[in-house]
Amino acid sequence: MITLPIGLQHALESGECVLFVGAGIGEHLKCPDGRHLPGSGTELAGEIAAHFALGAIKPDLSKVAELIEIRKKRKELELFLQKRL
C-alpha cells in the first residue's frame, strides 16, 4: 500500500481535493468475493466473451460489447457488468 503525504491525505479527507485515478486502478481492487477486478479493457473483453460463450474472439472491448448487444440485448451486458464490477 502506498502511503500518501499527510497534506494530501488531509485535503482528501476534508473534501478540498479530488482524486483522479486511471483505468489501471482495477488491477489493485478486489471484489467482495476476493477476485481482482479486470485490470484492462482486454481482460474485461475476455471475461465477457467467456461469460457469453463467444468462443475464440479477439478481446477488443468495444467489438465484444457490440456483439453481445446485438445477440443478447444491451440489458444482458449491463447485468453482467453490474455483477462483475
PyMOL commands that set and color helices and strands:
alter all, ss='L'
color gray80, all
select helices_A, chain A and resi 6-13+23-28+41-51+61-72+74-84
alter helices_A, ss='H'
color red, helices_A
deselect
rebuild
show_as cartoon
